[in-house]
Each structure stands twice: as C-alpha cells, then as structure tokens.
Amino acid sequence: MQLNIRKGKKEDCSAVLELIRELAVYEKEPDAVDVDLTQLEEDGFGEDPAYDLLVGEIDGEIKGCAIYYQKYSTWKGRALYLEDLIVTESARGKGLGLALFKAVIQEAYDRAAGRMEWQVLDWNKPAIDFYKDFGASIEDEWLNGRFSKEQIAKICEA
Amino acid sequence: MQLNIRKGKKEDCSAVLELIRELAVYEKEPDAVDVDLTQLEEDGFGEDPAYDLLVGEIDGEIKGCAIYYQKYSTWKGRALYLEDLIVTESARGKGLGLALFKAVIQEAYDRAAGRMEWQVLDWNKPAIDFYKDFGASIEDEWLNGRFSKEQIAKICEA
C-alpha cells in the first residue's frame, strides 16, 4: 500500500466533490452542497483562487483531501483555516488523514501562519480525539453566526 | 450627532488597533493581540491585503469598525467572514454597530457571497440577541480547533 500526498489539480475536482458530498452526508446535511463541479474548478483553479487543495492517494487513487485558505486574525495576523479534512470511509484507519493533517500543518509552518484553525462537530468524538492527540486546543465557547445567501438578499432587498 | 460608515484607509489603522485591543479586553484575553500597527497597516493596505475594513464615525471620529475577509465554503462557495465588529464602549447604543453590521451585509450582497459567517462568545448575550433580531442562525454544535504559531513550529521542527 502506497500513501501519497500532493497538491491538488483542476482534474482532481471531480473526486474532491465526491468527498465533499460524502462529508456532508456524514455531517447530516446531505442537501447542503450547492457547489457543483464547474464552480469548484473555477473557485480553486481559475483566475482568483479562493482555496488551496491537497489530495491524498492510496495506490494512485484519490481517497482523501484537505481544503484550506488564508484567514485573518486581528490578534495573530495571517492565519491558515482548514475548511475540510476528508478521508473516504472505506480508506480510513490507514494513516491518510494523519498524513493530510500533517501536510496542512507543514503548509501553515511554511507560510509562517500566525495560527491554524478549523472546526469540528461536537459529536464527532473520533475527530476530536484525533486533534487532541496532536495537542490542539478544542474550544466550545464560541457560537457560529450565519446568514444564508437568501437571508442576505432578503435584508438588502427589503 | 452624525453617523458615518466608510471604507477604511491605512491612516485609520491606529484607531482600529485601539478598538481591537479594547475588544480583546472585553473578551477576557487582554494579552492576546500580537499584531502591531505596522503589521495591521501592511496586512490591510500592503501589496496583498488580507482583510477589508469599514470604519464607523460619530461626528467625524472613529468609534467603531468591522473587519472581514473572503472565506471559502465547500458547500456554498465564496463567502464573507466577519472577523470583528467593534464599537467602543462609550459610543454604544447610538446605532453605530447596527449601521456597521448592515454595511457588511450589504458588502456580502454586492459580492454575491454564498453565505456570511461570524462567531460570537456564548456568554455575550447582548451580541447574540442583536444577531438573532436580524434572523441570523446562531449554532452551538461546532467546536473551534486551533494550533498556535508555537505549536505549529513544535510539530514541524520535531
């Protein structure tokens, strides 16, 4: 078995979108993925990329990915935000998630990021334990505020 | 009394840094602000800006600000993340926070952002009520994971 982590390419987006959809099902939001293949390709590999991508392969096939972008902290400056870390269910337990996570930490280090952040669902104990094993701080005092695109339109068109 | 919301300029960074420090005290993390004036100016108004800034004035003086940046959602595409919404304590209750928040929502609308997100501390009831009055969803099921710059270095230099 050969594990390989590499930078993602536009041609990987189809496999990555499958992983994104699989994660949405796991997170109990199967209908939440509005992004389609064309948009994912354009957003990551068009003129003004909005995210960075690493893919994880086992024996040459994409089985996982990490999607991240630069965020800004008014306390720590430019920081790295890990939006998704996904390994397909059938490929778990082989170290691919670990290798992807380490590669993202390395990317944060190479960029001299002021911190690295992500979110995890409070019931996802395997993921929480995974992060805690790395010494990560996992905090529950912040709530997520959100407007959907429809709510934004409703407020602005009122 | 005259309220005014406008785009921030490099020259505003000194007043904005004071607001950031005031917020850190309110959030019980008075020593958390590592960013200094030079960095804040460079990060916002240098060659590769990492954040956008709106300032709120009362009678020509900066009394509040909103700091935000583009984030990426693998479900909704390019989105707007509101990092900080600050009104100095002595100027609260005059509608400046409301005007700033509306201006950020307008910015999300103008960009066709797929959603708008922010975070709020779970004990900050006035802020939570303020957001709920807008119909925002406020969720508590996500935990924040984090590595500091020092932790990143420790992992990568091991």
Boltz contact constraints between the chains, C-beta under 6 A:
constraints:
  - contact:
      token1: [A, 20]
      token2: [B, 74]
      max_distance: 6.0
  - contact:
      token1: [A, 32]
      token2: [B, 75]
      max_distance: 6.0
  - contact:
      token1: [A, 33]
      token2: [B, 75]
      max_distance: 6.0
  - contact:
      token1: [A, 34]
      token2: [B, 76]
      max_distance: 6.0
  - contact:
      token1: [A, 35]
      token2: [B, 77]
      max_distance: 6.0
  - contact:
      token1: [A, 39]
      token2: [B, 77]
      max_distance: 6.0
  - contact:
      token1: [A, 43]
      token2: [B, 77]
      max_distance: 6.0
  - contact:
      token1: [A, 50]
      token2: [B, 72]
      max_distance: 6.0
  - contact:
      token1: [A, 50]
      token2: [B, 78]
      max_distance: 6.0
  - contact:
      token1: [A, 51]
      token2: [B, 72]
      max_distance: 6.0
  - contact:
      token1: [A, 67]
      token2: [B, 74]
      max_distance: 6.0
  - contact:
      token1: [A, 69]
      token2: [B, 72]
      max_distance: 6.0
  - contact:
      token1: [A, 72]
      token2: [B, 50]
      max_distance: 6.0
  - contact:
      token1: [A, 72]
      token2: [B, 51]
      max_distance: 6.0
  - contact:
      token1: [A, 72]
      token2: [B, 69]
      max_distance: 6.0
  - contact:
      token1: [A, 74]
      token2: [B, 20]
      max_distance: 6.0
  - contact:
      token1: [A, 74]
      token2: [B, 67]
      max_distance: 6.0
  - contact:
      token1: [A, 74]
      token2: [B, 83]
      max_distance: 6.0
  - contact:
      token1: [A, 74]
      token2: [B, 84]
      max_distance: 6.0
  - contact:
      token1: [A, 75]
      token2: [B, 32]
      max_distance: 6.0
  - contact:
      token1: [A, 75]
      token2: [B, 33]
      max_distance: 6.0
  - contact:
      token1: [A, 76]
      token2: [B, 34]
      max_distance: 6.0
  - contact:
      token1: [A, 77]
      token2: [B, 35]
      max_distance: 6.0
  - contact:
      token1: [A, 77]
      token2: [B, 39]
      max_distance: 6.0
  - contact:
      token1: [A, 77]
      token2: [B, 43]
      max_distance: 6.0
  - contact:
      token1: [A, 78]
      token2: [B, 50]
      max_distance: 6.0
  - contact:
      token1: [A, 83]
      token2: [B, 74]
      max_distance: 6.0
  - contact:
      token1: [A, 84]
      token2: [B, 74]
      max_distance: 6.0
  - contact:
      token1: [A, 105]
      token2: [B, 152]
      max_distance: 6.0
  - contact:
      token1: [A, 105]
      token2: [B, 155]
      max_distance: 6.0
  - contact:
      token1: [A, 106]
      token2: [B, 156]
      max_distance: 6.0
  - contact:
      token1: [A, 108]
      token2: [B, 152]
      max_distance: 6.0
  - contact:
      token1: [A, 109]
      token2: [B, 152]
      max_distance: 6.0
  - contact:
      token1: [A, 109]
      token2: [B, 156]
      max_distance: 6.0
  - contact:
      token1: [A, 114]
      token2: [B, 149]
      max_distance: 6.0
  - contact:
      token1: [A, 115]
      token2: [B, 148]
      max_distance: 6.0
  - contact:
      token1: [A, 115]
      token2: [B, 149]
      max_distance: 6.0
  - contact:
      token1: [A, 116]
      token2: [B, 147]
      max_distance: 6.0
  - contact:
      token1: [A, 116]
      token2: [B, 152]
      max_distance: 6.0
  - contact:
      token1: [A, 117]
      token2: [B, 146]
      max_distance: 6.0
  - contact:
      token1: [A, 118]
      token2: [B, 145]
      max_distance: 6.0
  - contact:
      token1: [A, 119]
      token2: [B, 142]
      max_distance: 6.0
  - contact:
      token1: [A, 120]
      token2: [B, 143]
      max_distance: 6.0
  - contact:
      token1: [A, 120]
      token2: [B, 145]
      max_distance: 6.0
  - contact:
      token1: [A, 121]
      token2: [B, 141]
      max_distance: 6.0
  - contact:
      token1: [A, 122]
      token2: [B, 141]
      max_distance: 6.0
  - contact:
      token1: [A, 122]
      token2: [B, 143]
      max_distance: 6.0
  - contact:
      token1: [A, 131]
      token2: [B, 145]
      max_distance: 6.0
  - contact:
      token1: [A, 136]
      token2: [B, 145]
      max_distance: 6.0
  - contact:
      token1: [A, 136]
      token2: [B, 147]
      max_distance: 6.0
  - contact:
      token1: [A, 137]
      token2: [B, 146]
      max_distance: 6.0
  - contact:
      token1: [A, 138]
      token2: [B, 143]
      max_distance: 6.0
  - contact:
      token1: [A, 138]
      token2: [B, 145]
      max_distance: 6.0
  - contact:
      token1: [A, 139]
      token2: [B, 144]
      max_distance: 6.0
  - contact:
      token1: [A, 140]
      token2: [B, 143]
      max_distance: 6.0
  - contact:
      token1: [A, 141]
      token2: [B, 121]
      max_distance: 6.0
  - contact:
      token1: [A, 141]
      token2: [B, 122]
      max_distance: 6.0
  - contact:
      token1: [A, 142]
      token2: [B, 119]
      max_distance: 6.0
  - contact:
      token1: [A, 142]
      token2: [B, 144]
      max_distance: 6.0
  - contact:
      token1: [A, 143]
      token2: [B, 120]
      max_distance: 6.0
  - contact:
      token1: [A, 143]
      token2: [B, 122]
      max_distance: 6.0
  - contact:
      token1: [A, 143]
      token2: [B, 138]
      max_distance: 6.0
  - contact:
      token1: [A, 143]
      token2: [B, 140]
      max_distance: 6.0
  - contact:
      token1: [A, 144]
      token2: [B, 139]
      max_distance: 6.0
  - contact:
      token1: [A, 144]
      token2: [B, 142]
      max_distance: 6.0
  - contact:
      token1: [A, 145]
      token2: [B, 118]
      max_distance: 6.0
  - contact:
      token1: [A, 145]
      token2: [B, 120]
      max_distance: 6.0
  - contact:
      token1: [A, 145]
      token2: [B, 131]
      max_distance: 6.0
  - contact:
      token1: [A, 145]
      token2: [B, 136]
      max_distance: 6.0
  - contact:
      token1: [A, 145]
      token2: [B, 138]
      max_distance: 6.0
  - contact:
      token1: [A, 146]
      token2: [B, 117]
      max_distance: 6.0
  - contact:
      token1: [A, 146]
      token2: [B, 137]
      max_distance: 6.0
  - contact:
      token1: [A, 147]
      token2: [B, 116]
      max_distance: 6.0
  - contact:
      token1: [A, 147]
      token2: [B, 136]
      max_distance: 6.0
  - contact:
      token1: [A, 148]
      token2: [B, 115]
      max_distance: 6.0
  - contact:
      token1: [A, 149]
      token2: [B, 114]
      max_distance: 6.0
  - contact:
      token1: [A, 149]
      token2: [B, 115]
      max_distance: 6.0
  - contact:
      token1: [A, 152]
      token2: [B, 105]
      max_distance: 6.0
  - contact:
      token1: [A, 152]
      token2: [B, 108]
      max_distance: 6.0
  - contact:
      token1: [A, 152]
      token2: [B, 109]
      max_distance: 6.0
  - contact:
      token1: [A, 152]
      token2: [B, 116]
      max_distance: 6.0
  - contact:
      token1: [A, 155]
      token2: [B, 105]
      max_distance: 6.0
  - contact:
      token1: [A, 156]
      token2: [B, 106]
      max_distance: 6.0
  - contact:
      token1: [A, 156]
      token2: [B, 109]
      max_distance: 6.0
